[in-house]
């Protein structure tokens, strides 16, 4: 078996994978998908976690470029940046979907053809 070669951009996605590995951070991204939230709003949405813990999670998401903060006075609004998720989809998910999709289409056509013959 040959060693896998890394592709351009794989190292760039390492921070994204790390950020997405945590269930709480994924839940934060789900909330941000509906629109921006302040750090305080996010801390209130997860009462089992301290505000400090939420700030740490937001920092990881920001370093992965998944969250873009904007200040408005004393408030910090956090916005979802979906671009890194699209990059993961393009690099990983879409490439693995095509062979399966083609196989399922072929299977469907074969089953329909055998049904017509019967």
N, C-alpha and C positions, 0 to 999 in steps of 0.2 A: 504494500500500500504506500502510495507516495504522500509526502507531507503536503498539507494544504497550503496553497499560496494565498497570502492576504491580498485583498483587492484595494484599490485606491479608495480612501474614505473609511475603511474599516476601523482604523485607529480613532478617527473622528467620532465614530459612533460608540466607542467604549464608554464614554461618560453618560450617554443616553441609556445604554443598557444598564449601567449601574444605577442610574436614577429610577429606571422603570422596575428594577428588581424588588423594590419595597412596596408592599401593598398600600400603605398609607399614602405614599407619594402618588400612586396610581389613582387613588380615590380623590386626592387633591386635584389632579389633572381632570378627572371626571367633572368635578365641580366647576373648574375654570372653563370647561368646554361650553358651559351655559353663559359665560360672561365673566368679566373681571370681578375679583373679590379682594377686599382689603385683607391684610394679614390678620387683623383682629377678627374679621368675619370667619376666616378659615380656622382660627384657633377655637372660636365658639362652635364651629361645626364638628369639632373633634374634642369633646370635653374630657376624654381620657388622656389627652396629651396637653402638656403645658404650652404656653405661648412661645417659650424659648425653644421647645422641641419643634414646634411648627416653623419657627424661623430657621432652624437648622435644616429641616426638610426642604424649605423653600430655597435655601442657599444651594443645596445639591441640585434641585431642579433648575435653578438659574445658571449654575455652572455647566449644566448639560444643554443650556439654551432652550429648555422646554418652557420656561417661565420668563417673562420679561416684566420687570417691575417699573412702575411709573409713580413718582411722588406727586401728590396734590396737597400742598400744605403739610400737615403732620401725618397725613395718611399715605400709606403705600398700597397702591393697587397692583395686583398681580394678574397678568394677562397670559393666556395660553399661547405658545408658539407651536403650531402643529408641524412645522417644517421638518424637525428631526424625526418625528414619527413617520412622516411621509418618506423620508430617506430610508428608514428601516424597512418600510413596506416595499419600496422600490428595490432595495438591495437584497432583502431576504424573502419576504412573503410572496411577491409576484413571481419570482423565478421558480419557486417551488409549486405554485398553483398551476402553471401552464401544463406540465406533464400530466397531472391528475385530471385536469379539465379535459384535455385531449383524450385521455383514456376513458373517461366517463362518456364523452360524446361518441366514441367508437363503440363502447359497450351498448349504449342506447340504440345506435344504428343497427348493430348486430341483432339485438333482441327484437327490434321492430321488423327487420328483414326475416328473421326466423318465424315470427308470428304471422307475417303475410304468407310465408310458404306453407304454414300448417293449415 
